[in-house]
């Protein structure tokens, strides 16, 4: 997916930029980049590093002295190298994006036919951030150029532009990915995650609306484009991506996870001895489940945090499998002889679930029950860079539907409908396949209620196939 951070300040911005960008590290693992602008020297400074074998801070902390200026943008990305620096009729600017462009080949061919060219080919293909920059410079001004992006791409795109006159923040047309504005004395910041703010002394100022464009200067915000009325923010932000202390649209991630677990625990008739969370994103739900069910919360499995990243981020499936197994360590003393219920965010491929369940029984668990924070993932995401579901058949649900129906695309609506015979069969096959005593998914209604936004404001495509380009 990816996350960005930008700040403009009356004082030097480099420290805030470095740490603010680092606080988005849970959103991506491929590349990190920063760019600053020094108005006195009229100088842009940029650096980009590969993060696949190390962390953002490790790569950048030794070169911070080369960055100067009062404004800057940074990115943690799962796509191509960023930021890109452009010199155009709009002036010089650097750009970072959190984007997924479905029609990139079509747009690339159109731009090449207009005698434009692409310079950033380090990955062997067109850099989508450069393509977005080229769409922007087709406008007479930045707002017209960004609206050109909104109108031309299929997918999503939120962006920060570091200009010679402040930072322009523009949220995706449908609001699928968030931008939160922070404020402190003499400075403003924009971030994908509000968890970037507290330790840097920023307070949440506002949440940009879908398609909204603002310019940040040290002394204030200027709205350049009003937000659209319609919104389709990704509901999976609260389920999985979001850091527990972050808020989107005023709704805190951990609060939503806790509430969804509480509601499930209050209605679940299963007899268990304790509730546990699969680290990290299953913990909030498990704490809520334990309270709702009236059973103790135990930490029967722990994540080894110093070295292991999220399991779906490596590019090769065999490495993802290894990470999924190695990063979680069971506690035999807390499992022996117990009927244990585990909460987790989702089941995507089933890799982690398969390995975890075997280990839990091997460590002496008498029964293993699983509760999932969201409905079954039936559809791969076409709107944001949800790298866990690049294609439908990577989803365990679609592989099982293919086994049951002979066609992975048959009767999808029925399999996505909670309580239907097809839904019940799908859940039971998953349960049997992994040797679970019971398996339940949260309903879409419970998830929406826990988030606290109207269903029409949320993108739930991966659960029910709805959503708009």
C-alpha positions in Angstrom: 0.0 0.0 0.0 2.2 2.8 1.2 2.1 5.9 3.4 3.4 9.5 3.2 4.2 12.4 5.4 4.8 16.1 4.6 5.5 19.1 6.7 6.1 22.8 6.2 7.5 24.9 9.0 8.8 28.3 10.0 11.8 26.3 11.4 13.9 23.5 9.9 11.7 20.5 8.9 14.1 17.7 8.6 13.7 16.0 12.0 9.9 16.1 11.8 10.0 14.8 8.2 12.3 11.9 9.1 10.4 10.7 12.1 7.0 11.5 10.6 7.7 9.4 7.5 9.1 6.6 9.6 5.8 6.4 11.5 4.3 5.2 8.2 6.6 2.2 8.0 3.9 -0.4 8.8 2.3 0.5 5.4 5.1 -0.6 3.1 8.4 -2.3 2.9 9.8 -1.9 -0.7 11.2 1.7 -0.9 11.5 4.8 1.1 12.2 8.4 0.0 12.4 12.0 1.2 12.7 15.3 -0.5 13.2 18.8 1.0 13.1 22.3 -0.5 15.4 25.1 0.8 13.9 28.4 -0.2 17.1 30.4 0.6 19.2 28.2 -1.7 16.3 27.5 -4.1 17.4 23.9 -3.8 15.5 20.6 -3.9 17.3 17.6 -2.2 16.1 14.1 -2.7 17.1 10.6 -1.6 15.5 7.2 -2.2 16.5 3.8 -0.7 15.5 0.2 -1.1 13.9 -1.1 2.2 13.5 -4.7 1.3 16.4 -5.8 3.5 16.4 -3.1 6.2 14.3 -0.3 7.8 13.7 3.3 6.8 15.6 4.8 9.8 18.6 2.7 9.2 18.9 3.8 5.6 18.3 7.5 6.1 19.6 8.6 9.6 23.2 8.8 8.4 22.4 11.2 5.6 20.1 13.6 7.3 22.7 16.4 7.3 22.4 16.7 3.5 18.8 17.8 3.8 18.0 21.4 4.4 15.0 23.6 4.3 11.6 24.3 6.0 9.4 22.0 3.9 9.6 18.4 2.8 7.8 15.2 1.9 8.5 11.6 2.6 7.1 8.2 1.5 7.2 4.6 2.5 6.1 2.7 -0.6 5.3 -0.7 -1.9 5.5 0.5 -5.5 8.1 2.4 -7.4 10.9 4.7 -6.4 9.7 8.0 -5.0 9.7 11.1 -4.7 10.0 12.2 -8.3 11.2 15.8 -9.0 9.8 17.6 -12.0 10.6 20.9 -13.7 7.6 22.2 -15.7 5.6 25.2 -16.8 3.9 24.9 -13.3 7.3 25.4 -11.7 9.6 22.9 -10.0 8.0 20.3 -7.6 8.5 17.0 -6.0 5.7 14.5 -5.7 4.9 11.3 -3.7 1.8 9.2 -4.2 -0.2 6.4 -2.6 -1.8 5.0 -5.7 -3.0 2.1 -7.7 -3.6 2.7 -11.4 -5.5 0.0 -13.2 -5.3 1.6 -16.6 -1.6 2.5 -16.5 -0.8 0.9 -19.8 -3.5 2.8 -21.6 -2.4 6.1 -20.1 1.3 5.4 -20.8 0.5 4.8 -24.5 -1.5 8.0 -24.7 1.3 10.1 -23.2 3.9 8.5 -25.4 1.7 9.4 -28.4 1.8 13.0 -27.2 5.6 12.9 -27.5 6.1 12.7 -23.7 8.7 10.4 -22.3 9.3 8.4 -19.1 12.7 8.6 -17.4 12.1 6.6 -14.2 12.4 3.0 -15.4 14.5 1.5 -12.6 12.0 -1.3 -12.0 11.8 -2.1 -15.7 8.4 -0.6 -16.1 6.8 2.8 -16.0 6.9 4.5 -12.6 3.3 5.3 -11.8 4.3 8.4 -9.8 6.1 9.8 -12.8 3.0 9.1 -14.9 0.8 11.0 -12.4 3.3 13.9 -12.5 3.0 14.0 -16.3 -0.8 14.1 -16.0 -0.5 17.0 -13.6 1.6 19.1 -15.9 -1.0 18.9 -18.6 -3.1 21.3 -16.5 -2.8 25.1 -16.6 -2.3 25.1 -12.9 -1.8 22.5 -10.1 -5.5 22.1 -9.3 -6.5 21.6 -13.0 -3.6 19.1 -13.3 -4.6 17.1 -10.2 -8.2 17.1 -11.4 -6.9 15.6 -14.7 -5.4 12.8 -12.6 -8.8 12.3 -10.9 -10.6 12.1 -14.2 -8.2 10.0 -16.1 -7.1 7.2 -13.8 -9.0 4.1 -12.8 -8.1 3.0 -9.3 -7.0 5.6 -6.7 -4.5 8.2 -6.0 -3.7 10.4 -3.0 -0.6 12.7 -3.3 1.7 15.3 -1.8 3.4 17.9 -3.9 6.4 19.8 -2.5 6.4 23.1 -4.4 8.4 26.3 -4.2 5.4 27.8 -2.4 4.4 25.2 0.3 3.0 21.7 0.1 -0.1 20.7 -1.9 -2.0 17.8 -0.4 -4.7 16.1 -2.6 -6.8 13.2 -1.5 -8.0 10.5 -3.8 -11.2 11.4 -5.7 -13.2 8.8 -3.8 -11.3 9.1 -0.6 -10.2 5.5 -0.6 -7.0 6.4 1.1 -6.9 9.0 3.9 -4.9 12.2 4.4 -4.9 13.7 7.9 -3.8 17.3 8.5 -1.8 18.1 11.7 -1.0 21.4 13.2 1.4 22.9 15.8 2.8 26.3 16.5 4.5 27.5 13.3 4.0 24.3 11.3 1.5 22.1 9.4 1.8 18.4 8.4 -0.1 16.0 6.2 0.1 12.2 6.8 -1.5 9.0 5.8 -1.5 8.1 9.5 -2.4 10.4 12.4 -0.2 8.2 14.6 2.7 10.2 13.1 1.6 13.3 15.0 1.6 12.9 18.8 5.3 12.4 19.4 6.1 15.3 17.1 3.7 17.6 19.0 1.1 17.9 16.2 -2.6 17.9 16.9 -5.1 16.6 14.4 -6.4 19.7 12.6 -8.7 18.1 10.0 -9.3 15.1 7.7 -9.2 16.0 4.0 -12.4 15.0 2.2 -12.6 13.0 -1.0 -10.9 14.9 -3.9 -10.1 17.8 -1.6 -7.0 19.8 -2.4 -5.2 22.1 0.1 -2.0 24.1 0.1 -0.1 24.1 3.4 2.2 26.9 4.4 3.7 27.4 7.9 1.1 30.0 8.8 -2.1 28.2 7.5 -4.1 26.2 5.1 -5.6 27.3 1.8 -8.3 25.2 0.3 -7.8 24.9 -3.4 -10.6 22.4 -4.2 -13.7 21.5 -2.2 -14.3 17.9 -1.3 -16.7 15.7 -3.2 -19.8 14.5 -1.4 -19.4 10.8 -2.2 -16.8 8.8 -0.4 -15.6 5.2 -0.5 -12.9 5.0 2.1 -11.3 1.5 2.4 -12.9 -0.3 5.3 -9.9 -2.6 5.5 -7.9 0.3 7.0 -9.6 -0.3 10.3 -9.4 -4.1 10.0 -5.8 -4.5 9.1 -3.6 -1.6 7.7 -4.1 1.0 10.3 -1.8 1.5 13.3 -3.9 1.2 16.6 -3.5 4.9 17.6 -4.5 6.2 14.2 -7.8 7.8 13.3 -9.6 8.1 9.9 -12.7 10.2 9.5 -12.6 10.7 13.3 -12.8 6.9 14.0 -9.9 5.4 15.9 -8.5 2.1 14.7 -8.2 0.3 18.0 -11.6 1.5 19.1 -13.2 0.0 16.0 -11.3 -3.3 16.5 -12.3 -3.5 20.1 -15.9 -2.8 19.4 -16.1 -5.4 16.6 -14.7 -8.0 19.0 -17.0 -6.9 21.8 -20.1 -7.3 19.6 -18.9 -10.8 18.5 -18.2 -11.9 22.0 -21.6 -10.8 23.2 -23.3 -13.0 20.7 -21.0 -16.0 20.5 -22.2 -19.2 22.1 -18.9 -21.1 21.9 -17.5 -22.4 25.2 -13.8 -21.4 25.5 -11.3 -20.9 28.4 -9.7 -17.7 27.1 -9.4 -15.3 24.2 -6.1 -14.4 22.5 -5.1 -12.1 19.6 -2.9 -12.9 16.7 -0.4 -10.1 16.7 -0.6 -7.3 15.8 -4.0 -6.4 14.3 -5.9 -9.2 16.0 -5.1 -8.0 19.5 -7.6 -5.2 19.7 -10.4 -7.4 18.5 -9.5 -10.1 21.0 -9.5 -7.7 23.9 -13.0 -6.6 22.9 -14.1 -10.3 22.5 -12.8 -11.2 25.9 -14.8 -8.4 27.5 -18.0 -9.2 25.5 -17.7 -12.9 26.2 -16.7 -12.6 29.8 -13.5 -14.7 29.5 -9.9 -13.8 30.3 -7.6 -12.4 27.7 -4.3 -14.5 27.5 -1.2 -13.8 25.4 -0.7 -17.4 24.2 1.2 -16.3 21.1 3.7 -13.4 20.7 5.2 -11.7 17.8 9.0 -11.5 17.5 9.1 -7.8 16.6 12.8 -7.0 16.2 13.2 -8.5 12.7 10.1 -9.9 11.2 7.8 -7.7 9.0 4.3 -8.5 7.8 4.0 -11.8 6.1 2.5 -10.7 2.8 5.1 -8.1 1.9 8.0 -10.2 0.5 7.7 -10.7 -3.3 8.1 -14.5 -3.3 5.4 -16.8 -1.8 7.9 -19.2 -0.2 9.4 -16.3 1.6 6.0 -15.0 2.7 5.3 -18.5 4.1 8.6 -18.5 6.0 7.9 -15.1 7.5 4.4 -16.1 8.5 5.8 -19.1 10.4 8.8 -17.5 12.0 7.5 -14.2 13.3 5.0 -15.7 15.7 6.1 -17.7 18.8 3.6 -19.8 20.7 3.6 -20.0 24.5 3.1 -23.6 25.5 2.5 -22.7 29.1 -0.6 -20.7 28.2 -1.9 -23.2 25.7 -1.6 -26.6 27.4 -4.9 -28.2 27.9 -7.0 -25.1 27.1 -9.9 -24.4 24.8 -8.4 -21.3 23.2 -10.1 -18.8 21.0 -7.9 -16.7 18.7 -9.0 -13.4 17.0 -7.3 -12.3 13.7 -7.9 -9.6 11.2 -8.6 -11.7 8.1 -7.9 -14.8 6.1 -6.3 -14.1 2.8 -4.3 -17.0 1.4 -4.6 -19.1 4.5 -0.8 -19.5 4.8 -0.5 -18.0 8.3 -3.7 -19.7 9.6 -2.5 -23.1 8.5 0.8 -22.9 10.2 -0.5 -21.3 13.3 -3.2 -23.9 13.9 -0.8 -26.8 13.6 1.6 -25.2 16.0 -1.1 -24.4 18.6 -2.3 -28.1 18.7 1.3 -29.2 18.8 1.8 -27.1 21.9 -1.0 -28.8 23.7 -4.2 -26.7 23.0 -7.2 -28.9 23.6 -9.4 -26.9 21.2 -8.7 -24.1 18.8 -11.4 -21.6 17.7 -10.8 -18.7 15.3 -12.8 -15.5 15.0 -12.1 -13.1 12.1 -12.7 -9.4 12.3 -14.1 -9.0 8.8 -16.3 -11.0 6.4 -14.6 -13.5 4.1 -12.5 -11.8 1.4 -14.2 -12.8 -1.8 -12.9 -10.2 -4.3 -9.3 -9.0 -5.0 -9.0 -5.2 -4.5 -8.8 -3.2 -7.7 -8.7 0.2 -5.9 -5.7 0.3 -3.6 -2.4 -1.5 -3.4 -3.7 -4.3 -1.2 -0.7 -6.6 -2.1 -2.2 -9.6 -0.3 -4.8 -10.0 -3.0 -3.3 -9.2 -6.4 -5.6 -11.7 -8.1 -8.8 -13.5 -7.2 -7.2 -17.0 -7.1 -4.7 -15.9 -4.5 -7.7 -15.8 -2.1 -8.4 -19.0 -0.3 -12.1 -18.3 -0.7 -11.9 -18.2 -4.5 -9.8 -21.4 -4.7 -12.5 -23.2 -2.6 -15.3 -21.8 -4.7 -13.5 -23.1 -7.8 -13.3 -26.5 -6.1 -17.0 -26.5 -5.2 -18.4 -24.9 -8.3 -15.8 -25.7 -11.0 -15.6 -22.0 -11.6 -14.1 -19.4 -9.3 -16.5 -16.8 -10.5 -19.7 -18.7 -10.0 -22.4 -17.7 -7.4 -20.0 -15.1 -5.8 -22.9 -13.1 -4.5 -24.3 -16.1 -2.7 -20.9 -17.0 -1.1 -20.6 -13.3 0.1 -24.1 -13.4 1.7 -23.8 -14.2 5.4 -26.0 -17.1 6.4 -26.7 -18.4 2.9 -26.1 -22.2 2.3 -23.1 -21.3 0.1 -21.6 -19.0 2.7 -22.0 -21.7 5.4 -20.4 -24.3 3.2 -17.5 -22.0 2.4 -16.8 -21.3 6.1 -17.1 -25.0 7.0 -14.7 -26.0 4.3 -12.1 -23.5 5.6 -12.7 -24.8 9.1 -12.2 -28.4 8.2 -9.2 -27.6 6.0 -7.3 -26.2 8.9 -8.6 -28.5 11.6 -10.4 -25.9 13.7 -13.0 -26.6 16.3 -15.0 -23.6 15.1 -14.6 -20.7 12.7 -16.7 -17.5 12.5 -16.3 -14.3 10.6 -17.7 -10.9 11.6 -20.7 -9.9 9.5 -20.4 -6.9 7.2 -23.2 -5.2 9.2 -21.2 -5.6 12.4 -18.0 -4.2 10.8 -19.9 -1.2 9.4 -21.6 -0.6 12.7 -18.2 -0.8 14.5 -16.6 1.7 12.1 -19.5 4.1 12.7 -19.8 5.5 9.1 -22.7 4.9 6.7 -22.2 1.9 4.5 -22.4 4.2 1.4 -19.2 6.0 2.7 -17.2 2.8 2.9 -15.6 0.7 0.2 -16.5 -2.9 1.0 -15.6 -4.3 -2.4 -13.4 -7.1 -1.1 -16.3 -8.5 0.9 -19.3 -7.9 -1.3 -18.0 -6.8 -4.7 -19.4 -3.2 -4.5 -17.5 -0.1 -5.3 -17.1 2.6 -8.0 -14.2 3.7 -10.2 
